Amino acid sequence: MVERSVPATLRMRTVFISDVHLGFRGCSAELLLDFLHHVEMETLFLVGDIVDVWSMKKSMYWPQSHNNVVRTILGKCKRGTKVVFVPGNHDEVFRDFDGAVFGNLEIHREYVHHTADGRKLLVLHGDEFDSVVKCSPWLAKLGSNLYDVLLALNPVVNRVRRLFGLPHWSLSAYLKQKAKRAVQYIGSFEEAVAQAARRAGVDAVVCGHIHRAEIRDIDGVLYFNDGDWVESCTSLVEDMNGQLRLLDWPRLKEQMAAAPLSVPVGQAA
């Protein structure tokens, strides 16, 4: 379950975001900026596909809002937030800098995070568990092109919905949930990631890649997927006590506007 309500100012120990896809027309950069302006954190994890190099190779697109996201993250870094960048498949060019440290910004292929309550979380993007990407990159890029079309339609659909006072909604996520093979793939992906965490001897795993926010216990290993900032616009957050929960930012914005001091509810782990 995704948390539906938070105070107007978020103070978190750790925030995990992934699949922002800066440089892609379907990126919800304005919503992400709004989230970043409302949150304070000690550590920010960028769990891959922050910059969509694949998309920019096809067509260069970089509006001011995308630039503002980068500037906001670097601004937090300058003010003391530790930023850990774990590159994904769409920004894999940065994997060549594995282990590099630039002040408060670090780049790692994967990372083990220790929560406030002592749990060990393996943080990785997750594309290495996608058999299509691993075994047939050209097929993955073909699928990505078709998927990009659906993602690009999301902003258009939501502009129309706002005219009628309807909340944020993802066309691509809806169609993905209705596709039996997609559901089977998601289940297999989550199982594979959980198995890797078990082999690594950690308590939980945090990933992105499949654009589906989720918290699951898979045979004793906690699986966290922080979602994305194209479809669901979600993040995974850790509070000062080590409790982790998912935040659905479009819904929370509505809740905050109606009742800024409402009490948080939702699944924590």
Secondary structure, 3 states (H helix, E strand, C coil): CCECCCCCCEEEEEEEECCCCECCCCCCHHHHHHHHHHEEEEEEEECCCCECHHHHHHCCCCCHHHHHHHHHHHHHHHCCCEEEECCCCCCHHHHHHCCCEECCEEECCCEEEECCCCCEEEECCCHHHCHHHHHCHHHHHHHHHHHHHHHHHHHHHHHHHHHCCCCCCCHHHHHHHHCHHHHHHHHHHHHHHHHHHHHHCCCEEEECCCCCCEEEEECCEEEEECCCCCCCCEEEEECCCCCEEEEEHHHHHHHHHHCCCCCCCCCEC
